[in-house]
Amino acid sequence: MNTSNTNDYSVFKDALGKRIQLLRTAASLTQEALAANSGLTRTTIVDIEKGATNPTLEGLARIASALGLKVPDLFSSGVVHQSTYIMQPTSGNLYTPLVEQLTTVKNGELNIHVAYAKSSGVDLLTAALQTFRSAGGHLRVLAGIDQKNTTAEALYKLTKLCDELYVVHDSAFAQTYHPKIFIVRNADQAWVAVGSNNLTRGGLCTNYETCNTQFLNLNDTLDHRSYENLTEAFTLYQESNLVKRISSVEDIQELLRNGLIVTEQQSRQNSTKRSSFSANTHFGHRAVSNLPTASVKIPVPANLFAGTSSNSRTGNNESAATQQPTAPLHDSEVTAASFLSLEASSDVQATYWFEMRASTGGSRNILDLSSSAKLQSGTHPNVENGSIPGSVAFFGLNPMARDVEKNVTIVYNGISYYPSTIKFAPNNASWRIQLKGDAETGDESLSQYGKTDFAYHILVFHRVTSDHYILETMAESELDALKANSEFWATNGINKSSKAFGKIRIG
């Protein structure tokens, strides 16, 4: 007796049994149901799946028919793809493999289904999504709005990127649309990511998330069935009254008026509300390194959604004339917490923040600096009688060399502007930087953001070189958080009420 052949046949029966069990489970059939549908006994099905019996060709034909398959499908397992589990941020992130798929798949289809989307996530993927579409790709996004976390700006940007954009909402608020699924497919295979990741910077990179990714061979019956099961439900959503297609700014403004979505400003205001107890007393922090940055951003026209929100009106009798003007937050704004996390992981030489307040100049684009400053908190290497070199020193100028001017490049919202001029103004007896200069594309000036983005905000400058700076903006409400997380902070005048500036603490 040839024991080798006997062993090979035993292995074959085991593999066949496991394959049939897998196909039965994928078809959501019990052993009893498969037995009834095939005309075989449950005992026979059990023995076949255990590899304990020799199935006849007729028996296999009946099983295949009951599963909606052909006999060869019972033997062909296709390509076996190993699942990859991502424990973000400790073992990678979703952003990296997703971008790899978007930038390599040709003539593909991308389906994104998330509980919510924000500008930070859309910005991170914009360049890759543009590459995907330029290679013949089709993009469909379904985003939930039940939790009021999806923002108007994110939807606006997605209208510029998507072939199809939908929002999902249960009007009774009884159920929440909560899937997080990313599917990239071409003719032969689909890459699938299923986990807890939303379409935000945190969801893609920094939050504590869990995600499973795997490839499905669409030429394999079982894999193709798994793919259809994933996509069928979303087809049903699209055809139901729970879904609204978003095609224009007017569609987004309607959602805002009805209080179903929020602006980025409202979202950040909600996220910066602090607990009454000191979290630092109870919890630690894990820094995240090597964070990707958005190389391309879709600009949102200024004031596009101003006054549209259902709760945009003030709830008191204070007149408009006495209210402090507050510009809408720009896409480049970040909260103190997220900015500090980003700064701690980057390799810029230094990062300073400056209080802008009302600003000066006709375009409200002049940031006041100082020759000397009053140290209010923290440590500085050059302290004399409580004073330190003024804020102009950050830009590489000697505070006492008042006859020197300097032009620098400012990168704002992903666009380089030159020149912004730093000089001493004798009439005001103070240093200042005029945030102006033309875009590298030549079609706009940095000064246009003075009234909308800079006034009544905090300006944060990353120093790349002494002539090159990256500018971010933050809400004034973040001032205390910035002070608490700075190596030092000081004021341009001797009083604490004077405009403040400080250096971000690294690490």
C-alpha positions in Angstrom: 0.0 0.0 0.0 1.3 3.4 -0.9 1.1 5.4 2.3 2.2 8.6 0.5 -0.9 8.6 -1.7 -3.1 7.8 1.3 -1.7 10.7 3.3 -2.2 13.0 0.3 -5.8 12.0 -0.1 -6.4 12.6 3.6 -5.0 16.1 3.3 -7.2 16.7 0.3 -10.3 15.6 2.2 -9.5 17.9 5.1 -8.9 20.8 2.8 -12.1 20.1 0.8 -14.1 19.9 4.1 -12.8 23.2 5.4 -13.5 24.8 2.0 -17.1 23.6 2.1 -17.5 24.8 5.7 -16.2 28.2 4.7 -18.5 28.5 1.8 -21.5 27.4 3.9 -20.7 30.0 6.6 -20.3 32.7 3.9 -23.7 31.8 2.6 -25.1 32.1 6.2 -26.3 28.5 6.1 -26.3 26.1 9.0 -25.4 22.4 8.5 -29.0 21.5 8.8 -30.0 24.1 6.2 -27.3 22.9 3.8 -28.4 19.3 4.3 -32.0 20.2 3.6 -31.2 22.2 0.5 -28.9 19.5 -0.9 -31.0 16.5 -0.1 -28.2 15.0 2.0 -28.3 14.2 5.7 -26.8 16.5 8.4 -24.5 13.6 9.4 -23.1 13.5 5.8 -22.5 17.3 5.8 -20.7 17.0 9.2 -18.5 14.1 8.1 -17.6 15.9 4.8 -16.6 19.1 6.6 -14.5 17.1 9.1 -12.8 15.2 6.2 -14.1 11.9 7.7 -15.8 10.6 4.6 -15.3 10.2 0.9 -17.9 12.5 -0.8 -19.3 11.2 -4.1 -19.3 13.4 -7.2 -23.1 13.5 -7.0 -23.0 14.6 -3.4 -20.6 17.4 -4.2 -22.8 18.5 -7.1 -25.8 18.7 -4.7 -23.7 20.8 -2.2 -22.5 23.1 -4.9 -26.0 23.7 -6.2 -27.3 24.4 -2.7 -24.6 27.0 -2.3 -25.4 28.6 -5.6 -22.0 27.4 -7.0 -20.5 25.0 -9.5 -18.5 21.9 -8.5 -15.1 23.5 -9.5 -15.8 26.3 -7.0 -15.6 23.8 -4.2 -12.0 23.0 -5.0 -10.7 26.4 -6.1 -9.8 28.6 -3.1 -8.2 31.3 -5.2 -5.4 33.4 -3.9 -5.3 33.4 -0.1 -4.8 36.9 1.3 -3.6 37.4 4.8 -5.5 39.9 6.9 -3.5 42.8 8.4 -4.5 44.3 11.7 -3.5 47.9 12.4 -3.4 49.0 16.0 -3.2 52.7 15.4 -1.0 54.6 16.4 1.2 51.9 18.0 1.6 49.8 14.9 1.1 52.0 12.0 -1.9 53.9 10.7 -4.6 53.6 8.1 -3.4 56.6 6.1 -0.3 54.9 4.7 -1.8 51.7 3.1 -4.8 53.7 1.9 -2.7 56.3 0.1 -0.6 53.4 -1.4 -3.8 52.0 -2.9 -5.1 55.3 -4.2 -1.9 56.2 -5.9 -1.3 52.8 -7.6 -4.7 51.5 -8.7 -5.8 52.4 -12.2 -9.4 52.7 -13.5 -10.6 51.8 -10.0 -13.5 52.5 -7.7 -13.2 53.9 -4.2 -16.0 53.6 -1.7 -15.7 55.4 1.7 -18.4 54.9 4.4 -17.8 56.8 7.6 -19.7 58.1 10.6 -18.3 61.5 10.0 -15.8 63.6 8.0 -13.8 66.7 8.7 -11.5 69.0 6.7 -8.4 67.6 8.4 -9.1 64.1 6.9 -10.1 65.3 3.5 -7.0 67.6 3.3 -4.7 64.7 4.1 -6.2 62.6 1.3 -6.7 65.3 -1.3 -3.5 64.8 -3.3 -4.0 61.0 -3.4 -7.6 61.3 -4.3 -6.7 63.6 -7.2 -4.2 61.1 -8.4 -6.8 58.3 -8.1 -9.3 60.2 -10.2 -6.8 61.3 -12.8 -6.0 57.6 -13.3 -9.7 56.9 -14.2 -10.9 56.3 -10.7 -14.5 56.7 -9.5 -15.1 58.1 -6.0 -18.2 57.6 -3.8 -18.5 58.8 -0.2 -21.3 58.2 2.3 -20.9 60.2 5.5 -23.1 60.1 8.5 -24.4 63.3 10.1 -26.4 61.9 13.0 -23.7 62.9 15.5 -23.2 66.4 14.1 -19.5 65.8 13.7 -19.4 66.0 9.9 -18.5 69.6 8.9 -19.8 71.9 6.2 -16.2 72.6 5.0 -15.4 68.8 4.7 -18.5 68.3 2.5 -17.7 71.3 0.4 -14.2 69.9 -0.3 -15.6 66.4 -1.1 -17.9 67.9 -3.7 -14.8 69.0 -5.5 -13.3 65.5 -5.3 -16.2 63.0 -5.5 -18.2 61.6 -8.3 -20.9 60.8 -5.8 -21.3 62.3 -2.3 -24.1 61.3 0.1 -25.0 62.1 3.7 -26.9 59.6 5.8 -29.3 60.5 8.6 -32.1 58.9 10.6 -34.7 61.6 11.2 -35.9 59.9 14.4 -32.4 60.0 15.8 -33.1 56.4 16.9 -30.3 54.9 15.0 -26.8 56.2 14.1 -25.0 55.6 10.8 -21.7 54.3 12.2 -19.7 52.2 9.7 -16.0 52.9 8.9 -15.2 51.1 5.7 -12.8 52.0 2.9 -12.8 49.9 -0.3 -10.5 50.3 -3.3 -11.1 48.0 -6.2 -10.2 47.4 -9.8 -11.3 44.6 -12.2 -9.6 41.7 -10.4 -9.3 42.6 -6.7 -10.5 44.8 -3.9 -8.5 46.2 -1.0 -10.8 46.5 2.1 -10.3 48.3 5.4 -12.9 47.8 8.1 -12.4 49.3 11.5 -13.0 52.3 13.7 -11.4 55.0 11.6 -13.4 58.0 10.5 -12.4 60.5 7.7 -10.4 62.8 10.0 -6.7 63.4 10.6 -7.0 61.7 13.9 -9.0 58.8 12.5 -6.4 58.2 9.7 -3.3 58.8 11.7 -3.2 59.7 15.4 -6.3 58.4 17.3 -6.3 55.1 19.0 -8.1 53.0 16.4 -8.3 49.4 15.3 -8.5 48.4 11.7 -8.4 45.1 9.6 -7.2 45.3 6.0 -7.2 42.6 3.4 -7.3 41.9 -0.3 -10.2 40.1 -1.9 -9.7 38.2 -5.1 -12.8 39.1 -7.2 -12.2 36.1 -9.5 -12.7 33.8 -6.5 -16.3 33.0 -5.7 -16.0 33.3 -1.9 -14.0 36.5 -2.0 -16.4 38.0 -4.6 -19.4 37.1 -2.4 -17.7 38.8 0.6 -17.2 41.9 -1.6 -20.8 41.9 -2.7 -22.0 41.5 0.9 -20.0 44.6 1.9 -21.3 46.8 -1.0 -24.9 45.5 -1.1 -25.9 47.2 2.1 -24.6 50.6 0.9 -26.5 50.2 -2.3 -29.7 49.8 -0.2 -28.8 52.9 1.8 -28.4 54.9 -1.3 -31.9 53.9 -2.5 -33.6 54.6 0.8 -35.0 57.9 2.2 -32.1 57.9 4.8 -29.7 59.3 2.2 -29.4 62.7 0.6 -27.1 63.3 -2.3 -24.9 66.4 -2.0 -24.2 68.2 -5.3 -23.9 71.8 -4.4 -23.1 74.5 -1.8 -26.9 75.1 -1.5 -27.3 71.4 -0.3 -24.7 72.0 2.4 -26.2 75.3 3.5 -29.6 73.6 3.8 -28.1 71.0 6.2 -26.5 73.9 8.2 -29.8 75.8 8.4 -31.5 72.7 9.7 -28.9 72.1 12.4 -27.8 68.7 10.9 -24.1 69.6 10.4 -21.7 72.1 11.9 -18.9 74.3 10.7 -15.3 73.6 11.5 -15.4 76.5 13.9 -18.3 75.0 15.8 -16.7 71.6 15.8 -13.5 73.0 17.3 -15.3 75.0 19.9 -17.1 71.8 21.0 -13.8 69.8 21.1 -12.0 72.3 23.2 -14.4 72.2 26.1 -12.3 70.9 29.0 -13.3 68.7 31.9 -13.5 70.3 35.3 -10.8 68.1 36.8 -7.1 68.1 35.8 -6.6 65.2 33.3 -2.9 65.5 33.7 -3.2 64.3 37.3 -4.8 61.0 36.2 -3.6 60.2 32.6 -0.5 60.3 30.5 0.1 61.1 26.9 1.6 59.1 24.0 3.4 61.3 21.4 2.9 60.3 17.7 5.8 60.8 15.4 6.3 61.0 11.6 2.9 62.5 11.0 1.9 63.1 7.3 1.0 66.6 6.2 -1.5 67.8 3.6 0.4 68.7 0.5 -2.7 69.9 -1.3 -5.8 71.6 0.2 -9.0 72.7 -1.5 -9.6 76.3 -0.4 -13.0 77.1 1.0 -14.2 80.6 -0.1 -14.2 83.1 2.8 -17.6 83.4 4.6 -19.1 80.7 2.4 -21.1 79.4 5.4 -21.2 82.5 7.5 -24.6 83.1 9.0 -26.0 79.8 7.6 -25.9 77.8 10.8 -29.1 77.5 12.7 -27.3 78.5 15.9 -25.1 81.2 14.4 -27.1 84.0 16.0 -26.2 85.3 19.5 -28.5 84.4 22.3 -28.4 87.7 24.1 -29.4 91.3 23.5 -25.8 92.6 22.9 -25.8 94.7 19.8 -23.7 93.9 16.8 -21.8 97.1 17.3 -20.6 96.1 20.8 -19.8 92.5 20.0 -16.1 91.7 19.4 -15.8 90.7 15.8 -14.7 87.1 15.3 -13.6 85.8 11.9 -14.6 82.3 10.9 -11.9 79.7 11.5 -9.8 78.9 8.5 -8.9 75.4 7.3 -5.4 75.9 8.5 -6.5 76.5 12.1 -5.8 73.9 14.7 -6.5 73.4 18.4 -3.8 73.8 20.9 -3.8 70.1 21.7 -3.5 69.0 18.0 -1.0 71.6 17.1 1.3 70.8 20.1 1.2 67.1 19.2 2.2 68.0 15.6 4.9 70.3 16.7 6.4 67.8 19.1 6.9 65.3 16.3 8.3 67.7 13.7 11.9 68.8 13.1 11.4 72.6 12.7 13.9 74.7 14.5 11.4 76.6 16.6 7.7 77.5 16.8 6.4 80.8 18.3 2.8 82.0 18.7 1.7 85.6 18.7 -1.5 87.3 19.8 -3.0 89.3 16.9 -6.1 90.9 18.4 -7.6 93.7 16.3 -4.5 94.1 14.2 -3.6 97.3 12.3 -3.4 98.5 8.8 -6.1 98.9 6.2 -6.1 95.2 5.5 -5.7 94.2 9.1 -2.6 92.3 8.2 0.0 93.9 10.4 1.3 91.8 13.4 2.9 94.0 16.1 6.3 92.8 17.3 8.6 94.3 19.9 12.2 95.3 20.7 12.1 94.0 24.2 9.4 92.0 26.1 8.4 91.3 29.7 8.8 87.7 30.7 5.6 86.5 32.3 6.2 82.8 32.8 8.8 80.1 32.0 12.5 80.3 31.4 14.5 82.2 28.8 18.3 82.1 28.2 18.5 85.9 28.1 16.7 87.5 31.0 17.7 90.9 32.4 15.6 92.5 35.1 12.6 90.5 34.0 13.0 91.5 30.4 14.0 89.4 27.4 14.7 90.2 23.7 11.6 91.3 21.9 9.5 89.1 19.6 11.2 90.4 16.5 14.3 88.3 17.4 12.4 85.2 16.4 12.5 86.4 12.8 16.3 86.7 12.9 16.6 90.4 13.4 18.6 92.4 16.0 16.0 94.3 18.0 18.3 97.3 18.2 19.1 97.4 14.5 16.1 99.6 13.7 17.3 100.6 10.3 17.3 97.0 8.9 14.3 95.6 7.0 13.8 91.9 6.1 11.6 90.1 3.6 10.6 86.6 4.3 8.5 83.8 2.6 5.3 82.8 4.4 3.6 79.5 3.6 -0.1 79.7 4.5 -2.7 77.0 3.7 -0.2 75.2 1.5 0.7 78.3 -0.6 3.9 80.3 -0.5 3.7 84.1 -0.4 6.6 86.5 -0.9 7.5 89.1 0.4 6.2 89.7 3.9 8.2 92.6 5.3 9.6 93.0 8.8 10.6 96.5 9.7 10.7 99.1 12.5 8.0 101.7 12.2 9.3 105.0 13.7 5.8 106.6 13.9 4.7 103.8 16.1 8.1 103.2 17.7 7.7 99.4 17.3 8.6 96.5 15.1 6.0 94.9 12.9 5.6 92.3 10.2 3.3 93.1 7.3 1.7 89.8 6.2 1.5 90.4 2.5 3.3 89.2 -0.6 2.0 87.5 -3.7 1.2 83.8 -4.1 3.7 81.7 -6.1 0.8 81.2 -8.5 0.5 85.0 -8.9 -3.3 85.1 -8.4 -3.7 86.3 -4.8 -2.0 88.1 -1.9 -1.5 87.0 1.7 -3.0 90.3 2.8 -6.5 89.2 1.8 -6.7 87.0 4.9 -6.1 89.9 7.3 -9.7 90.6 8.2 -11.0 87.1 7.9 -8.3 84.8 9.2 -5.7 86.8 11.1 -7.6 89.5 13.1 -8.7 88.2 16.5 -6.7 85.1 16.2 -3.4 83.7 17.4 -0.8 83.3 14.7 1.6 80.4 15.0 4.9 80.5 13.0 7.0 77.4 12.3 10.6 78.6 11.5 11.9 76.4 8.7 14.9 78.8 8.0 15.5 82.4 9.0 13.8 83.5 5.7 11.1 80.8 5.5 8.1 80.3 7.8 5.0 78.2 7.9 2.0 80.0 9.3 -1.0 78.5 11.1 -3.9 80.2 12.9 -5.6 79.3 16.2 -8.7 80.6 17.9 -8.2 83.1 20.7 -9.9 80.6 23.1 -6.7 78.5 22.9 -4.5 81.2 24.5 -4.5 79.7 28.0 -3.7 76.3 26.6 -0.8 77.7 24.6 0.6 79.5 27.6 0.5 76.4 29.7 2.4 74.4 27.0 5.1 77.0 26.2 8.7 77.1 27.3 8.0 80.7 28.1 5.6 83.4 27.3 6.0 87.2 27.5 4.2 90.4 26.6 5.2 93.2 24.2 4.5 95.7 27.0 5.2 95.6 30.7 1.6 94.7 31.6 0.1 91.3 31.4 -2.7 92.8 29.4 -0.4 93.6 26.6 -0.2 91.4 23.5 1.5 88.1 24.3 3.8 85.8 22.5 5.6 82.6 23.4 7.7 79.6 22.4 6.1 76.2 22.1 7.5 73.6 24.4 9.0 70.6 22.4 8.7 67.2 24.0 
